[in-house]
């Protein structure tokens, strides 16, 4: 029996794909898609430092800083298959959708790649 795929493995696959695909999708800089390292197991000291530095409960895993389709950017929460959002994650996504960011929850790398590709095919935001 094979080990279930982890959220980290899914996210790493998306970032590997992005490294090859971003130019073909009209995004010159690979740095436009980046991770927000909020999750994971850490020592109490490291967690305290990260909180003091601005880490927020519920923050998404990936952020794409490219305006499209009237959105300022795209926020992606990655979950392993069968994973569920925490209440803080639901609120974070809602708050930022209300503020004009596209949001998505993705359970596979293929799903995230499809969301990113669809999003980047939306018309560029006026003035961008």
Secondary structure, DSSP 8 states (H G I E B T S, - for coil): ------HHHHHHHHHHHHHHHTGGGT---GGGEEE----S---HHHHHHHHHHT--TT--SEEE---BTTBS-EEEEE--TT----HHHHHHHHHHHHTT-EEEEESSHHHHHHHHHHHHTS-B-TT-
